[in-house]
Every structure is written in structure tokens, then in C-alpha cells.
Amino acid sequence: MDETRPTGETGSDEENGSSPLQQQIVDMGSATIRTERGTIHTLTIVGQIEGHQILPPTAKTTKYEHVMPLLASVEESDEVDGLLVLLNTVGGDIEAGLGIAELIAGMSKPTVSLVLGGGHSIGVPLAVSAKRSFIAPSAAMTIHPVRLNGLVIGVPQTFNYFERIQERIIHFVTQNSAVKRETFTKMMLQTGELAADVGSVIYGEEAVEIGLIDQIGGLSDALACLHRMIDEAKRKQAARE
């Protein structure tokens, strides 16, 4: 009997000319790369971090409801040895960004982040969430106070809420990097640098100098570091066994 397909199904990935790896990149902006040295999952965080509100279809977004279960599966997988996070984001939803950052920071597997282009706003906690962070020399990071969209009620409780959110961000960044609290807070509240805004823009070398990012580097540097971390993790596991 001839094989039939349901209406709308156009065939397998191979029949459509796309491999499972290519489909994974298209669907999730991520890829699992297998080599003799180990298996690395590469996650891209680009555009705006989309949170509880759906952004316009014209905006390039990273959806937190896609990233969170993906990170959980990477951590639990017996096949994946490490995680590489590629960042080029303008920021976005604070709680969604912090949620993703907390997940990455809480992973036991080797993790490396690489800031390319920009790691702005809530992208800063995401950049420092990995066990080792890299930044391209030309990449930029914007550090500024919390900003909210929509209805804001001008009462003391609102400003107290702002302060508490800001404190969460400062605490996370200083706990997961070598930057001093005073330095980071000063850059966050600096005036005169951003047009019509408060905050600072720093570039690759400066981010490393203040301890926000671990080192300058590109893709090959980040991958080499991750492979070293994977090798070390495998040696420790073998010693325990």
C-alpha cells in the first residue's frame, strides 16, 4: 500500500533539503555540535528578551519560554558536555532576562558566554551568568537604571519597587563577576554620557578592566576555554569513579 502523508506535511527534514541541525538552528536559534573532544550546545540570545508581553512581529526576539526548558534539558542531558552562549542583545524584560541568567548560573556543566556586538541592559546579567565570560573587542555593554513601560503611579512604593529590582540586578552581577559594587553602581547612575538617559556604555577592554567580563576574545577563544573546562570536568568525574 502506498504511504500517505497528512495534509500540510511536506516530508522529512532530509527530503526538504534541511538536516536536523539546520532545523534546530531555524526553530530555536541553537545548535548541538558533536566532535571528538565533546558535545557542545550553542545557544544564541539576540534582539530583545521577550517576557510576559508579546513583542511586535517586526522585532527580533529571544523568547524566555523557549530558552528555559532548553537550558533544563541541556543540564540534564547525558550527551551534552558544555554550553556556549552567544550574546547580541539590546536587553528586554527584566524578570525574563534574570530568570534565564539564574538558570545558566545554576548549571553544573561547563558554561561560557561570548558577547558579540552588544550585551546591553539585562544582557549584562546574562553575560556574567556563565562560569567564564568573553567579549569581542568591538562589542559594547550599556549599564543603566531600571526602566518600566506603561502606567507608573507616582507614590513612594513605586520608587521602592524600582530600588528593589535594581538591587536584584546589582547583587546578581557582582556575585557572578569580579566587578566591584561601587564601580557598577556608579556606572549605572552616571549622568552626561547617554543622551536623554542615565548610565554608561563600555566596550570590550573596559569591561575586562573593571572585572565585569573575564577576558577579551572571539569564538575560537571561547570554544577553546569551554573544551578545557569540559576536559577538567571529565577528569574529575573519572577520579570520583
C-alpha positions as CSV (number, residue, x, y, z in Angstrom):
1,M,0.0,0.0,0.0
2,D,1.3,3.5,-0.9
3,E,2.4,5.7,2.1
4,T,0.3,8.8,2.5
5,R,1.0,12.0,4.5
6,P,-1.4,14.2,6.4
7,T,-2.4,17.4,4.6
8,G,0.2,20.1,5.1
9,E,3.1,17.7,5.9
10,T,5.7,18.2,3.3
11,G,8.2,15.4,4.2
12,S,11.1,14.8,6.4
13,D,14.0,17.3,7.0
14,E,16.2,15.3,4.6
15,E,13.5,15.3,1.9
16,N,13.1,19.1,2.3
17,G,16.8,19.6,2.0
18,S,17.5,20.5,5.6
19,S,19.3,18.5,8.2
20,P,18.1,18.1,11.9
21,L,20.9,20.5,12.9
22,Q,19.8,23.1,10.4
23,Q,16.2,22.8,11.6
24,Q,17.3,23.2,15.2
25,I,19.0,26.5,14.3
26,V,15.9,27.7,12.4
27,D,13.4,26.7,15.2
28,M,15.4,27.5,18.3
29,G,18.4,29.6,17.4
30,S,20.6,26.9,18.9
31,A,22.7,24.0,17.8
32,T,24.3,20.9,19.3
33,I,27.8,20.3,17.9
34,R,29.4,16.9,18.4
35,T,33.2,16.5,18.0
36,E,35.8,14.1,19.3
37,R,36.6,16.5,22.2
38,G,33.0,16.6,23.4
39,T,29.4,17.8,22.7
40,I,28.6,21.5,23.0
41,H,25.2,23.1,22.9
42,T,25.3,26.6,21.4
43,L,22.6,29.0,22.4
44,T,22.1,32.4,20.8
45,I,20.4,35.2,22.7
46,V,19.7,38.0,20.2
47,G,17.5,41.0,19.8
48,Q,15.1,41.7,22.7
49,I,14.4,39.3,25.5
50,E,10.7,38.7,25.3
51,G,8.9,38.3,28.6
52,H,5.3,38.2,29.6
53,Q,4.2,40.6,26.8
54,I,4.4,39.5,23.2
55,L,6.6,41.9,21.1
56,P,5.7,43.1,17.6
57,P,6.4,40.5,14.8
58,T,8.9,43.0,13.3
59,A,11.1,42.8,16.4
60,K,13.9,40.2,16.6
61,T,13.3,38.4,19.9
62,T,14.5,35.7,22.2
63,K,11.5,34.0,23.9
64,Y,12.2,33.0,27.5
65,E,9.6,30.2,27.4
66,H,11.7,28.6,24.7
67,V,15.1,29.1,26.4
68,M,14.2,27.9,29.9
69,P,13.2,24.3,29.1
70,L,16.1,24.2,26.6
71,L,18.6,25.0,29.4
72,A,17.0,22.4,31.7
73,S,17.3,19.8,29.0
74,V,21.0,20.7,28.4
75,E,21.8,20.4,32.1
76,E,20.0,17.0,32.4
77,S,21.3,15.6,29.1
78,D,23.9,12.8,29.3
79,E,25.1,13.7,25.8
80,V,25.8,17.4,26.2
81,D,29.1,18.3,27.9
82,G,29.0,22.1,27.9
83,L,27.1,25.2,27.0
84,L,28.2,28.1,24.8
85,V,26.1,31.3,25.0
86,L,26.4,33.8,22.1
87,L,25.0,37.2,23.1
88,N,24.0,40.1,20.9
89,T,21.0,41.7,22.7
90,V,19.6,45.2,23.3
91,G,18.0,44.0,26.6
92,G,14.3,43.5,27.3
93,D,12.1,42.1,30.0
94,I,13.9,42.2,33.4
95,E,12.3,39.2,35.0
96,A,12.7,37.0,31.9
97,G,16.3,38.0,31.5
98,L,17.1,37.4,35.1
99,G,15.3,34.1,35.0
100,I,17.4,32.9,32.1
101,A,20.6,34.3,33.8
102,E,19.8,32.4,37.1
103,L,19.3,29.2,35.2
104,I,22.7,29.5,33.4
105,A,24.4,30.5,36.7
106,G,22.9,27.4,38.4
107,M,24.1,24.9,35.9
108,S,26.7,22.3,37.0
109,K,28.0,21.8,33.5
110,P,30.8,24.0,32.0
111,T,29.3,27.2,30.6
112,V,31.0,30.0,28.6
113,S,29.4,33.3,27.3
114,L,30.6,35.4,24.4
115,V,29.4,39.0,23.9
116,L,29.3,39.9,20.2
117,G,28.0,43.3,19.0
118,G,26.3,44.2,22.2
119,G,25.2,42.9,25.6
120,H,23.1,45.8,26.8
121,S,20.8,46.3,29.8
122,I,19.5,43.0,31.0
123,G,22.1,41.4,28.7
124,V,24.7,42.3,31.3
125,P,23.5,39.7,33.9
126,L,23.2,37.2,31.0
127,A,26.8,37.8,30.0
128,V,28.2,37.3,33.5
129,S,26.0,34.3,34.3
130,A,28.3,31.8,32.7
131,K,31.3,30.3,34.5
132,R,33.7,32.1,32.1
133,S,32.8,35.2,30.0
134,F,34.4,36.6,26.9
135,I,33.7,39.8,24.9
136,A,34.8,40.8,21.4
137,P,37.0,44.0,21.4
138,S,34.4,45.9,19.4
139,A,31.4,44.8,21.5
140,A,29.5,47.2,23.8
141,M,27.6,46.9,27.0
142,T,25.1,49.5,28.3
143,I,24.6,49.7,32.0
144,H,21.7,51.8,33.2
145,P,19.0,52.0,35.9
146,V,15.7,50.1,35.7
147,R,13.1,51.5,33.4
148,L,9.5,50.5,33.2
149,N,6.9,50.9,30.4
150,G,3.2,51.5,30.9
151,L,1.3,53.0,33.8
152,V,3.6,54.3,36.6
153,I,1.9,55.5,39.8
154,G,3.9,58.4,41.4
155,V,3.9,57.1,45.0
156,P,6.8,56.2,47.3
157,Q,6.0,52.5,46.9
158,T,6.8,52.7,43.2
159,F,10.3,54.1,43.8
160,N,10.9,51.5,46.5
161,Y,9.9,48.8,43.9
162,F,12.4,50.3,41.4
163,E,15.1,50.2,44.1
164,R,14.4,46.6,44.9
165,I,14.6,45.4,41.3
166,Q,17.8,47.4,40.8
167,E,19.3,45.8,43.9
168,R,18.5,42.3,42.5
169,I,20.4,43.1,39.3
170,I,23.4,44.7,41.1
171,H,23.6,41.7,43.5
172,F,23.5,39.2,40.7
173,V,26.1,40.9,38.6
174,T,28.5,41.5,41.5
175,Q,28.1,37.9,42.7
176,N,28.8,36.4,39.2
177,S,31.7,38.7,38.1
178,A,34.7,40.4,39.6
179,V,33.3,44.0,39.2
180,K,33.1,46.0,42.5
181,R,29.6,47.0,43.6
182,E,30.7,50.7,43.9
183,T,32.1,50.7,40.3
184,F,29.0,49.0,38.8
185,T,26.6,51.3,40.7
186,K,28.5,54.4,39.7
187,M,28.3,53.4,36.0
188,M,24.6,52.6,36.3
189,L,23.8,56.1,37.7
190,Q,26.3,58.1,35.7
191,T,24.9,61.3,34.0
192,G,26.2,63.1,31.0
193,E,27.3,60.1,28.9
194,L,24.0,58.8,27.4
195,A,21.8,61.3,25.5
196,A,18.5,61.7,27.4
197,D,19.3,58.9,29.7
198,V,21.3,57.9,32.8
199,G,24.0,55.2,32.6
200,S,27.2,54.2,30.8
201,V,28.3,52.4,27.7
202,I,31.5,50.4,28.0
203,Y,33.5,48.5,25.3
204,G,35.4,45.2,25.3
205,E,38.7,46.2,27.0
206,E,37.0,48.5,29.6
207,A,34.5,45.7,30.5
208,V,37.5,43.4,31.3
209,E,39.5,46.2,33.1
210,I,36.7,46.7,35.6
211,G,36.2,43.0,36.1
212,L,32.7,42.8,34.6
213,I,33.9,40.3,31.9
214,D,36.7,37.8,32.3
215,Q,38.6,38.3,29.1
216,I,38.8,39.7,25.5
217,G,38.3,37.0,22.9
218,G,36.5,35.6,19.9
219,L,34.7,32.4,19.0
220,S,37.9,30.3,18.9
221,D,38.9,31.6,22.3
222,A,35.5,30.8,23.9
223,L,35.4,27.3,22.4
224,A,39.0,26.5,23.5
225,C,38.1,27.6,27.0
226,L,35.0,25.6,27.1
227,H,36.8,22.5,25.8
228,R,39.4,22.9,28.6
229,M,36.6,23.2,31.2
230,I,34.9,20.0,29.7
231,D,38.2,18.1,29.9
232,E,38.7,19.2,33.5
233,A,35.1,18.1,34.4
234,K,35.7,14.7,32.7
235,R,39.0,14.2,34.7
236,K,37.2,15.0,38.0
237,Q,34.4,12.6,37.1
238,A,36.9,9.8,36.3
239,A,38.7,10.4,39.6
240,R,35.4,10.1,41.5
241,E,34.6,6.8,39.8
